[in-house]
Amino acid sequence: MLGMGVVGSGVARALSQKSDSLANQIGANVCLKSVLVRDKTKQRSFEIGQNLFTDNFDEILERTDIDIVVEVMGGEHPALEFILAALESGKHVVTANKEVMAKHAPDIFAAARRKDVRVLFEASVAGGTPVVSPLMRDLVANEVVSIKAIINGTTNYILTRMSSEQIDYKTVLKDAQNLGYAEPDPTNDVEGIDAAYKLAILSTLGFRAQVKDSDVFCEGITSLSAKDFQYADELGYAIKLLAISSRINGEVQARVHPALIEKDQMLAKVDGVLNAIEIETDLTGRVLFHGPGAGSMPTSSAIVADIINIGRNVAGNAAYLDPVRLSESIKVQSISDLQTKYYFRLEAKDEPGVLAQIGSALALNKISISSFIQKGFDPEQGTAELVIMTHRATERSVQSALKDIKDLDVVARIGNMIRVSE
Ligand SMILES: NC(=O)c1ccc[n+]([C@@H]2O[C@H](COP(=O)([O-])OP(=O)(O)OC[C@H]3O[C@@H](n4cnc5c(N)ncnc54)[C@H](OP(=O)(O)O)[C@@H]3O)[C@@H](O)[C@H]2O)c1
């Protein structure tokens, strides 16, 4: 096992506590043979024999009595190199590493195929909630039409509290950090990068062609204010950080951003640190996977399941099934081509003709308004807050309209623009 932090300790605990059950499931014992860490003297949350620790990866690579390498160290490098070297040396790999899988899946699959070994990565998306294996196996008869998901527990926790308590982002972030739900440096979570890694993996499996993290449009949650939640609620919506990918005319569009979602939709009801993934396909229609997206023991459930699956192959000397066959390539659409409804919050002067000017800027960009509401008035600034909902429009025209609106003398500030999930 490479790494013994939050996840690795959970895996070691599960392997130890469930050893009889695992032996029954597999038909052979699973033994933890060696654990790579940086600091061999560090106290771990689950105790294993001190002699199992090493800080030298080559020791693991060279051992012929090791069948499976479990990578739970995280980060792109050297995890990628270790995974590839393990595969090249004929060892099977189980990994929880979303960054490596989002960026390098085709190289990893190719190395596994070349050496006739398996690589499984259930824990790389949604922790303890199964979704990778269902996409690879149970839904394989389907064409995936779209994937819509809440796959970052930290941001879902923050947004849930902003919504229910009407408090601002910074206050909730601090609380989340104190409770251990957010990292001291929360960038990867709050900027949507972590969700983009996971969406890239799900899209690659769903559309059977590589979708990289850099193909995913990414916008985080830091510009959301308590007011957005209040107005969204009045309009019948929740706000969630959604990861959405869809197949449109043979192309893929993949995006992570805050979205207004109607309150009666299933994803709107997913609160706190939980994850949920809704997959729409041609044969099944919609299926929803819902559950814990992180944590030591839930994540170890996914990893140990992968170990059991590979263990059965090893113990039974069975042929290894090629996990994923990817087509050559798929065109990824720009966010500018997105067509959806939009929510704008603006501060504008409270004087006659303002609505006409904003309406005309929108009309010139071929955007029609579905509702226009005047909210609070600020007597000091002489401005009023306006909330506009549009009919379907393209992102390109919305960006152009926002520029035009910003240039209007009567507009003091554009508070926010949020896409609506249809
Ligand atoms: N935490 C979760 O709930 C969760 C859920 C799903 C997926 N994952 C994924 O699981 C992986 C591990 O996450 P984690 O939360 O367990 O991380 P973590 O607590 O930071 O543990 C990382 C472990 O890897 C070791 N390590 C890191 N770099 C190393 C290097 N260059 N050489 C040797 N050892 C090294 C560390 O050794 P030392 O202890 O000696 O420093 C530590 O034991 C990541 O890919 C993460 O994205 C995590």
The ligand as a Tripos MOL2 file, in Angstrom:
@<TRIPOS>MOLECULE
LIG
   48    52     1     0     0
SMALL
NO_CHARGES

@<TRIPOS>ATOM
      1 N1         -9.7030   11.4820    2.5680 N.am      1 LIG1
      2 C1        -10.7960   11.0360    1.9340 C.2       1 LIG1
      3 O1        -11.8960   10.9930    2.4990 O.2       1 LIG1
      4 C2        -10.6940   10.5730    0.5090 C.ar      1 LIG1
      5 C3        -11.8410   10.1240   -0.1590 C.ar      1 LIG1
      6 C4        -11.7290    9.6390   -1.4660 C.ar      1 LIG1
      7 C5        -10.4970    9.6330   -2.0900 C.ar      1 LIG1
      8 N2         -9.4040   10.1020   -1.4210 N.ar      1 LIG1
      9 C6         -8.1010   10.0480   -2.1090 C.3       1 LIG1
     10 O2         -7.2780    9.1300   -1.4160 O.3       1 LIG1
     11 C7         -5.9150    9.5270   -1.5150 C.3       1 LIG1
     12 C8         -5.3190    9.6460   -0.1110 C.3       1 LIG1
     13 O3         -6.0280   10.5960    0.6190 O.3       1 LIG1
     14 P1         -5.8030   10.7600    2.2050 P.3       1 LIG1
     15 O4         -6.8790   11.6830    2.6580 O.co2     1 LIG1
     16 O5         -5.6810    9.4400    2.8500 O.co2     1 LIG1
     17 O6         -4.3940   11.5140    2.2320 O.3       1 LIG1
     18 P2         -3.4350   11.7520    3.4840 P.3       1 LIG1
     19 O7         -4.1920   11.5780    4.7580 O.co2     1 LIG1
     20 O8         -2.7150   13.0180    3.2330 O.co2     1 LIG1
     21 O9         -2.3790   10.5380    3.3730 O.3       1 LIG1
     22 C9         -1.3960   10.4760    2.3930 C.3       1 LIG1
     23 C10        -0.4150    9.3650    2.7580 C.3       1 LIG1
     24 O10         0.4850    9.1880    1.6720 O.3       1 LIG1
     25 C11         1.8190    9.2610    2.1340 C.3       1 LIG1
     26 N3          2.5940    9.9490    1.0950 N.ar      1 LIG1
     27 C12         2.2790   11.0890    0.4360 C.ar      1 LIG1
     28 N4          3.2240   11.4050   -0.4510 N.ar      1 LIG1
     29 C13         4.1800   10.4530   -0.3450 C.ar      1 LIG1
     30 C14         5.4300   10.2250   -1.0030 C.ar      1 LIG1
     31 N5          5.8720   11.0550   -1.9330 N.pl3     1 LIG1
     32 N6          6.1370    9.1380   -0.6350 N.ar      1 LIG1
     33 C15         5.6820    8.3130    0.3050 C.ar      1 LIG1
     34 N7          4.5100    8.4510    0.9600 N.ar      1 LIG1
     35 C16         3.7810    9.5180    0.6490 C.ar      1 LIG1
     36 C17         1.7900   10.0410    3.4200 C.3       1 LIG1
     37 O11         2.8650    9.6280    4.2240 O.3       1 LIG1
     38 P3          3.1640   10.2630    5.6900 P.3       1 LIG1
     39 O12         1.9790    9.8750    6.5170 O.co2     1 LIG1
     40 O13         4.4130    9.6340    6.1700 O.co2     1 LIG1
     41 O14         3.2680   11.7460    5.4840 O.co2     1 LIG1
     42 C18         0.4080    9.6420    3.9900 C.3       1 LIG1
     43 O15         0.5230    8.4560    4.7510 O.3       1 LIG1
     44 C19        -5.9150   10.8320   -2.3200 C.3       1 LIG1
     45 O16        -5.7260   10.5470   -3.6760 O.3       1 LIG1
     46 C20        -7.3390   11.3610   -2.1050 C.3       1 LIG1
     47 O17        -7.7740   12.2030   -3.1340 O.3       1 LIG1
     48 C21        -9.4620   10.5720   -0.1570 C.ar      1 LIG1
@<TRIPOS>BOND
     1     1     2 1
     2     2     3 2
     3     2     4 1
     4     4     5 ar
     5     4    48 ar
     6     5     6 ar
     7     6     7 ar
     8     7     8 ar
     9     8     9 1
    10     8    48 ar
    11     9    10 1
    12     9    46 1
    13    10    11 1
    14    11    12 1
    15    11    44 1
    16    12    13 1
    17    13    14 1
    18    14    15 2
    19    14    16 1
    20    14    17 1
    21    17    18 1
    22    18    19 2
    23    18    20 1
    24    18    21 1
    25    21    22 1
    26    22    23 1
    27    23    24 1
    28    23    42 1
    29    24    25 1
    30    25    26 1
    31    25    36 1
    32    26    27 ar
    33    26    35 ar
    34    27    28 ar
    35    28    29 ar
    36    29    30 ar
    37    29    35 ar
    38    30    31 1
    39    30    32 ar
    40    32    33 ar
    41    33    34 ar
    42    34    35 ar
    43    36    37 1
    44    36    42 1
    45    37    38 1
    46    38    39 2
    47    38    40 1
    48    38    41 1
    49    42    43 1
    50    44    45 1
    51    44    46 1
    52    46    47 1
@<TRIPOS>SUBSTRUCTURE
     1 LIG1         1 GROUP 0 **** ****
